[in-house]
Amino acid sequence: MRIIAIDYGTKRTGIAVTDPLQIIASGLCTVNTPELLPFLQKYTATEPIEAFVIGEPKRMNNEASDVEVQIQKFIQKLQEAFPTIPIHRYDERFTSKLAFKAMIDSGLKKKQRQNKALIDEISATIILQEFLSGRK
């Protein structure tokens, strides 16, 4: 069964997923946030999911970020839609910076690095990979 990571944003949400053996995290896509729940319902209809991992944005002083209110509302809807699938939170403080660095390191051109949807997807992948590493 797979694990899905969600890098929730008010406009766009990055999604990453593990392989069925939960060894490797890969970027899946970025969806417009209003379409997130329908996307997940469609995806889980064809792929068995063990858990959701949702990024937890915090400020440097450990306070919750402004988007946390919307994330909590989304988590409520997610729990209602998938009552049997556990939801984990993961500190995502540096994932956008790490995603941007990964894009530079992989040789993406400046125009490609400005693609915010790609940054969101890579951020979700980093959240998921770090979550997997923490479980070992």
ZIVEN-V675063 format. One record per residue. N is the residue number from 1. PHI is phi in whole degrees, -180 to 180 (none if undefined). PSI is psi in whole degrees, 0 to 359 (NA if undefined). OMEGA is omega in whole degrees, 0 to 359 (* if undefined). Layout:
<<N,PHI,PSI,OMEGA> <N,PHI,PSI,OMEGA>>
This chain:
<<1,none,149,184> <2,-93,163,171> <3,-119,137,178> <4,-108,134,173> <5,-109,144,183> <6,-127,120,173> <7,-102,89,189> <8,-72,133,174> <9,-134,160,183> <10,-68,331,179> <11,-104,309,183> <12,-125,152,178> <13,-131,126,177> <14,-84,141,181> <15,-129,134,175> <16,-128,160,183> <17,-145,151,175> <18,-88,167,167> <19,-73,168,182> <20,-59,334,179> <21,-87,358,178> <22,61,42,179> <23,-102,317,186> <24,-120,136,174> <25,-98,135,179> <26,-132,144,174> <27,-65,135,179> <28,-100,303,181> <29,-176,180,170> <30,-124,132,179> <31,-121,155,173> <32,-66,132,187> <33,-54,320,177> <34,-61,339,181> <35,-97,6,187> <36,-64,308,183> <37,-63,313,176> <38,-59,322,178> <39,-61,313,181> <40,-64,323,178> <41,-64,319,179> <42,-68,317,182> <43,-64,314,183> <44,-71,345,176> <45,-70,336,182> <46,-113,342,181> <47,-126,126,177> <48,-71,132,183> <49,-116,130,179> <50,-87,324,184> <51,-162,160,170> <52,-109,141,173> <53,-120,121,182> <54,-115,128,179> <55,-59,141,179> <56,-115,99,182> <57,-76,125,178> <58,-128,154,174> <59,-81,170,182> <60,-62,332,179> <61,-85,12,177> <62,78,3,176> <63,-76,154,178> <64,-67,145,177> <65,-75,164,181> <66,-60,327,183> <67,-74,350,183> <68,-59,327,179> <69,-61,314,178> <70,-67,323,179> <71,-63,318,179> <72,-62,320,177> <73,-63,318,179> <74,-64,317,180> <75,-59,320,177> <76,-59,313,180> <77,-66,321,180> <78,-64,318,178> <79,-64,323,178> <80,-68,320,182> <81,-74,326,184> <82,-131,69,187> <83,-64,340,183> <84,-97,354,182> <85,-100,121,180> <86,-67,151,179> <87,-119,126,177> <88,-111,149,174> <89,-107,149,179> <90,-141,130,180> <91,-58,121,184> <92,-113,23,188> <93,-49,317,187> <94,-109,10,187> <95,-66,323,180> <96,-65,319,178> <97,-65,318,178> <98,-64,321,179> <99,-63,315,180> <100,-64,318,178> <101,-63,319,179> <102,-62,323,179> <103,-67,319,178> <104,-65,312,182> <105,-61,329,181> <106,-85,0,174> <107,86,17,178> <108,-68,142,179> <109,-70,161,184> <110,-55,317,181> <111,-62,320,179> <112,-67,324,181> <113,-71,344,178> <114,-85,357,180> <115,-75,98,185> <116,-64,329,178> <117,-63,320,179> <118,-67,320,177> <119,-61,317,179> <120,-62,318,180> <121,-67,317,178> <122,-66,320,177> <123,-60,317,178> <124,-62,322,179> <125,-65,318,179> <126,-65,316,177> <127,-56,313,183> <128,-68,317,180> <129,-64,319,179> <130,-68,323,176> <131,-61,315,179> <132,-62,318,180> <133,-63,323,180> <134,-70,338,181> <135,-81,341,185> <136,-75,NA,*>>
